[in-house]
Amino acid sequence: MSEAKQLAEMLFRMQVIDLSHTYEEDMPVVLSHSRYFHTLWDSFDTGSIALAYQLVMNEHCGTHMDATAHFLREGHEAHRYMDETPTTQFFGRALTIDVSFLDETGSVSRENIEEWERSHQRIESGDIVFFRFGWDRYWVPRTVDLKYAKEWPGLSEDGALYLVEKGVKVVGCDVIAIDGSAAEGAPAHYALLGNGVNIVENLTKLDEILGESVVFIAPLKVKRGSGSPLRALAFVSK
């Protein structure tokens, strides 16, 4: 049996968890960012043979990946646009850490991560690390409540630098930004992106993949993109 066939059969035996929010108008967005619009362009009712909508959105709407260019100027050694981001950043072993004990003023420290490693398993070079804050419970239309986009916990600078030391390639979370709303100056963004670590924000269902999983992330290949919407899938043992 070929390696491709073996891999396909192995994946089909696993449970697939969709970690992505649905893109829809009125979904939460960073308050300073442009919104998401899904506008009818052509339809059967207008005499077309096909249905088509136009999407207008910010690169950082919904579940998305930050390219390192999001916070780094051209010339920085880690600067890469979305279309320049290596495809090896889009899949791998993921370790999901439960930090849902934190409130909106809290941040994940290096000590929190080290304690998790002692109780579970070591983070290794090339891993993807997700933090489950449980904040997706506040993902509701903006016209219902703005809590998701106004206050949230995050990753501290020392926690981010520890993950850089460990050699991780992607850090993800189920909040609107990896830096908590109480942070000043976006230190986690600079620590991660500045060292070539991509960030994925606005994930969901991380409670279903606590511990170890295999993750595939599919951002768009946006020319000179500072980021991209994506679909994230996790594979776990049934």
C-alpha positions in Angstrom: 0.0 0.0 0.0 1.3 3.4 -0.9 2.2 6.0 1.8 -0.5 8.3 0.4 -3.1 5.5 0.8 -1.9 4.7 4.3 -2.1 8.3 5.4 -5.6 8.7 3.9 -6.9 5.6 5.6 -5.4 6.6 8.9 -7.0 10.1 8.7 -10.4 8.6 7.8 -10.2 6.4 11.0 -9.8 9.6 13.2 -12.4 12.1 14.4 -12.3 15.4 12.5 -13.0 18.6 14.5 -13.7 21.8 12.7 -12.0 24.6 14.7 -13.3 27.4 12.5 -16.1 29.9 13.1 -18.7 30.4 10.3 -18.1 33.5 8.3 -21.3 35.6 8.5 -22.4 39.2 8.6 -22.6 40.7 12.2 -20.0 38.3 13.5 -17.5 39.7 16.1 -14.5 41.6 14.6 -11.8 43.8 16.1 -13.6 47.0 16.7 -11.1 49.1 14.7 -11.2 46.7 11.7 -13.4 46.7 8.7 -16.4 44.3 8.7 -17.3 41.2 6.8 -19.9 41.6 4.0 -21.6 38.8 2.0 -23.5 40.4 -0.9 -25.6 38.8 -3.5 -24.0 39.4 -7.0 -26.0 37.2 -9.3 -28.8 34.6 -8.9 -31.3 32.5 -10.7 -33.9 35.1 -9.9 -32.0 37.6 -12.0 -31.7 35.3 -15.0 -28.3 33.8 -14.2 -27.5 30.1 -14.6 -25.6 30.2 -11.3 -25.7 31.7 -7.8 -22.8 34.0 -6.8 -22.0 36.3 -3.9 -19.2 38.8 -3.4 -17.1 38.7 -0.3 -15.7 41.9 1.2 -13.7 41.5 4.4 -10.7 42.4 6.4 -7.8 39.9 6.3 -8.2 39.4 10.0 -11.9 38.7 10.1 -13.1 35.5 11.7 -10.8 32.5 12.1 -7.6 33.7 10.5 -3.8 33.5 10.5 -1.5 36.4 11.0 1.4 36.6 8.6 4.6 37.9 10.2 4.2 40.9 8.0 1.2 41.9 10.2 3.5 43.5 12.8 6.9 43.5 11.1 8.2 46.1 8.6 9.9 45.0 5.4 13.6 44.4 6.0 13.0 42.4 9.2 14.6 39.0 8.9 11.3 37.3 9.9 9.1 39.4 7.7 6.9 37.3 5.3 3.6 38.1 3.6 0.9 35.5 3.5 1.9 34.3 0.0 5.5 33.9 1.2 4.6 31.9 4.3 6.1 28.3 4.1 3.4 25.7 3.7 5.0 23.7 6.5 3.4 26.2 8.8 0.0 24.9 7.9 0.1 21.4 9.4 1.6 19.4 12.2 1.2 18.1 15.7 -0.8 20.4 17.9 -0.9 20.6 21.7 -3.9 22.3 23.2 -3.5 23.7 26.7 -6.6 24.5 28.8 -6.3 27.9 30.4 -10.0 28.5 30.9 -9.4 29.4 34.5 -8.2 32.9 33.4 -10.6 35.8 33.4 -10.5 38.8 31.0 -7.6 40.4 32.8 -5.5 37.2 32.9 -2.6 36.1 30.8 -0.8 32.8 30.3 2.7 32.9 31.9 5.8 30.8 31.2 5.1 29.1 34.5 1.6 28.1 33.4 3.0 26.5 30.3 5.8 24.7 32.2 3.4 23.4 34.7 1.2 22.0 31.9 4.2 20.3 30.4 5.1 18.6 33.7 1.5 17.3 34.0 1.0 16.3 30.4 3.9 16.3 27.8 6.8 18.3 26.5 6.3 20.9 23.8 8.8 20.1 21.0 10.3 22.0 18.1 7.9 22.3 15.2 4.8 21.9 17.3 1.7 24.0 17.0 0.4 25.2 20.4 -3.2 26.3 21.0 -4.6 27.9 24.1 -8.1 27.2 25.1 -9.5 30.2 27.0 -13.1 29.1 26.5 -13.8 32.5 25.1 -15.7 31.1 22.1 -18.7 31.0 24.4 -19.0 34.8 23.8 -18.9 34.5 20.0 -22.3 36.0 19.3 -23.5 38.6 16.7 -22.2 42.1 17.4 -25.8 43.4 17.7 -26.3 40.9 20.6 -23.2 41.6 22.7 -19.7 43.1 22.1 -18.0 41.3 25.0 -16.0 39.0 22.7 -14.4 42.0 21.0 -14.0 44.2 24.1 -12.3 42.1 26.8 -10.4 38.9 26.7 -7.4 37.1 28.3 -4.2 36.4 26.3 -0.6 35.2 26.3 2.0 37.1 28.2 5.3 38.2 26.7 7.3 35.7 28.8 5.0 32.9 27.8 5.4 33.8 24.1 9.2 34.0 24.4 9.2 30.6 26.1 7.3 29.1 23.1 9.9 30.7 20.8 12.6 29.0 22.9 10.8 25.7 22.4 10.8 26.2 18.7 7.1 26.1 18.0 5.9 27.3 14.6 2.3 28.4 15.2 0.4 29.6 18.3 -3.4 29.8 18.3 -6.2 30.8 20.5 -10.0 31.1 20.8 -9.9 34.8 21.6 -9.9 37.8 19.2 -6.2 38.5 19.7 -3.3 36.6 21.3 -2.4 39.7 23.4 -5.1 40.1 26.0 -7.2 43.3 26.1 -5.3 44.3 29.3 -1.9 44.1 27.5 -0.1 47.2 26.3 2.0 47.3 23.1 1.1 43.9 21.8 4.2 42.1 23.3 3.1 38.6 22.4 2.5 39.5 18.8 6.0 41.0 18.5 7.6 38.1 20.4 6.0 35.5 18.2 5.8 37.1 14.8 9.3 38.6 15.3 10.7 35.1 15.6 8.8 33.6 12.6 6.0 32.1 14.6 2.6 32.6 12.9 -0.5 33.3 15.0 -4.0 31.9 14.5 -6.9 33.7 16.2 -10.7 33.2 16.7 -10.5 29.4 16.9 -13.4 27.4 18.4 -14.1 23.9 19.9 -10.6 23.7 21.4 -12.2 21.9 24.4 -12.7 19.0 22.0 -9.0 18.6 21.2 -7.3 19.2 24.6 -3.9 17.5 24.6 -2.5 16.1 21.4 -4.0 16.2 17.9 -2.9 16.7 14.2 -4.0 20.0 12.7 -4.3 21.2 9.1 -4.7 25.0 8.6 -5.7 26.3 5.1 -5.2 30.1 4.8 -5.5 31.8 1.4 -2.4 32.6 -0.6 -2.9 36.4 -0.5 -0.3 38.4 -2.4 1.4 40.8 0.1 -1.2 39.6 2.6 -0.8 40.6 6.3 -3.0 37.7 7.1 -5.8 35.4 5.7 -9.1 33.8 6.7 -8.7 30.1 7.0 -10.3 26.7 7.7 -8.7 24.8 10.5 -9.3 21.0 11.0 -8.0 18.9 13.9 -7.7 15.1 13.8 -8.0 13.2 17.0 -8.3 9.5 17.9 -11.9 8.3 18.2 
